[in-house]
């Protein structure tokens, strides 16, 4: 999985803050079917800094992601 961060309001260069395969331990499923992705990644300005990032999706949102991948032929 690759995570790049760059300026949102002006042209600029993106920096990679995370680049490794997704691990099973990175994902947690809640009782309602939602899923959370939690990773530790570099800081934006200081590569010695590390931050924990957590992105949570409801079951509906996770289904939308899976549906988009399936529609693109990704689960073949």
trRosetta pair geometry for C-beta under 8 A, 3 or more apart (Angstrom, degrees):
i j d omega theta_ij theta_ji phi_ij phi_ji
1 18 6.8 -13 104 127 91 112
1 19 7.7 -151 89 -129 48 34
1 20 6.9 -8 46 73 74 48
1 21 6.8 89 -3 -153 73 22
1 22 4.6 71 -28 -58 121 90
1 39 7.7 -132 87 -78 136 156
2 16 6.6 -56 -163 -136 92 109
2 18 6.9 160 -152 94 31 73
2 19 5.1 20 -112 -110 76 80
3 16 7.1 115 80 -157 52 62
3 17 5.4 -51 99 63 103 89
3 18 4.0 31 35 47 110 109
3 19 7.6 -137 30 -60 63 58
3 39 7.6 166 -11 80 146 150
3 41 6.1 -46 67 -120 138 158
3 53 7.8 157 -164 58 172 164
4 14 4.2 41 165 159 118 127
4 15 6.7 161 -156 79 73 30
4 16 5.3 -43 -98 -93 78 58
4 17 7.2 143 -118 10 26 78
5 14 6.4 157 76 -157 26 81
5 15 5.7 -23 62 60 82 83
5 17 5.4 27 -1 -15 114 125
5 44 5.4 -85 99 -112 147 103
6 12 5.4 173 -174 89 96 97
6 13 6.5 -138 -124 115 111 25
6 14 3.4 -66 -55 -92 119 75
6 15 7.0 146 -78 10 69 61
7 10 5.0 -41 142 61 143 75
7 11 7.2 46 72 106 128 11
7 12 3.7 78 13 27 122 137
15 44 6.4 125 63 -154 135 64
16 19 5.4 10 172 -40 129 120
17 41 4.4 67 140 159 99 120
17 42 4.5 -141 -152 61 74 86
17 43 7.3 -133 -134 86 118 7
17 44 6.6 -43 -82 -87 131 56
18 39 5.9 56 -135 137 152 143
18 41 3.9 -62 -63 -115 108 119
18 42 7.1 -170 -59 17 61 80
18 53 7.9 -97 -40 29 148 138
20 23 7.9 -4 122 -30 110 99
22 26 5.5 -114 -164 53 76 147
22 27 7.5 43 173 -34 112 108
22 37 8.0 -55 -138 -140 116 115
23 26 4.8 112 61 -16 75 102
24 27 6.6 -73 -168 38 39 99
26 37 5.9 14 149 -154 96 73
26 38 6.1 -163 -162 63 59 58
26 39 5.7 13 -140 -76 114 84
27 35 6.0 -15 -164 -171 100 108
27 36 7.1 150 -154 77 50 50
27 37 5.9 -21 -97 -99 70 65
27 38 8.0 168 -84 21 23 74
28 35 7.0 154 80 -157 45 58
28 36 4.8 -12 59 56 96 100
28 38 6.9 19 1 2 111 115
29 33 7.1 -23 -171 -142 102 29
29 34 7.2 156 -157 83 56 43
29 35 5.3 -26 -102 -100 67 77
30 33 7.2 -36 74 35 75 20
30 34 4.5 3 39 59 116 93
30 35 7.4 -149 7 -75 79 28
30 36 7.1 68 -34 -15 101 103
32 58 7.5 -43 114 -152 119 77
32 59 6.0 -122 133 -26 79 119
33 58 7.9 42 90 170 85 58
33 59 3.3 38 103 -96 112 127
33 62 7.2 -146 146 48 85 136
34 56 6.4 27 160 -180 125 91
34 57 5.9 -179 -161 94 82 53
34 58 4.8 -56 -102 -131 108 34
34 59 5.3 -86 -67 -42 55 65
34 61 7.8 36 -130 45 86 103
34 62 6.7 161 -141 -17 44 126
35 56 7.6 175 93 -151 39 54
35 57 5.2 -3 59 58 81 101
35 59 7.9 100 -12 -92 80 51
35 62 4.9 92 18 -92 115 141
36 54 5.8 -2 -177 -171 112 97
36 55 6.9 162 -156 82 61 44
36 56 4.5 -20 -103 -102 91 77
36 57 7.4 -180 -82 21 41 65
37 54 7.1 162 83 -152 50 47
37 55 4.7 -5 56 56 100 96
37 56 7.9 -163 23 -75 63 35
37 57 7.9 38 -6 -5 95 103
38 52 6.5 3 -171 -177 95 98
38 53 7.1 172 -147 88 49 51
38 54 4.6 -5 -101 -103 86 84
38 55 7.9 -171 -72 24 45 59
39 52 7.5 173 90 -151 34 56
39 53 5.5 -10 61 58 81 97
40 50 5.3 26 175 171 101 119
40 51 7.2 173 -150 85 61 31
40 52 5.4 -33 -96 -96 74 68
40 53 7.7 160 -99 15 23 74
41 50 6.8 165 85 -151 24 76
41 51 6.2 -26 64 62 74 79
41 53 5.8 -2 18 0 116 121
42 47 4.9 -19 -156 -139 132 63
42 49 6.9 91 -169 78 59 65
42 50 6.2 -54 -104 -102 35 65
42 51 7.8 18 126 19 15 83
43 46 4.7 9 76 61 135 73
43 47 6.8 -144 51 -88 80 21
43 48 7.6 -18 25 63 118 46
43 49 3.3 23 -20 82 137 114
43 50 6.8 -105 -33 -72 80 20
43 51 5.9 98 -87 -17 71 106
45 49 7.8 28 67 31 70 133
46 49 4.4 69 89 1 106 109
57 61 4.0 -135 -165 95 92 118
57 62 4.5 123 118 -58 128 80
57 65 7.0 -32 -150 -9 162 133
58 61 4.7 96 49 8 75 101
58 62 7.0 -138 93 -3 38 87
59 62 5.7 -54 -145 39 31 112
59 63 6.3 36 153 -21 64 106
60 63 5.7 -56 -151 36 29 114
60 64 6.6 35 150 -23 63 102
61 64 5.5 -48 -151 30 35 115
61 65 6.7 37 151 -19 64 100
62 65 5.7 -50 -153 33 35 112
62 66 6.5 32 150 -15 66 106
63 66 5.6 -55 -145 41 34 110
63 67 6.0 36 154 -21 67 108
64 67 5.6 -54 -143 38 29 113
64 68 6.3 32 156 -22 63 104
65 68 5.8 -54 -150 33 29 111
65 69 6.6 26 153 -15 63 105
66 69 5.8 -56 -150 37 33 110
66 70 6.2 31 153 -18 67 108
66 75 7.7 36 -169 -54 81 140
67 70 5.6 -54 -143 39 32 111
67 71 6.1 35 156 -22 66 106
68 71 5.7 -51 -144 35 29 112
68 72 6.5 22 156 -13 61 109
69 72 5.9 -64 -152 41 30 107
69 74 3.9 -78 179 63 83 140
69 75 6.0 86 122 -37 102 94
70 73 7.7 53 -179 -68 33 15
70 74 6.5 -87 -73 51 27 84
70 75 4.9 -22 -99 17 76 123
73 76 5.5 -1 179 -32 75 122
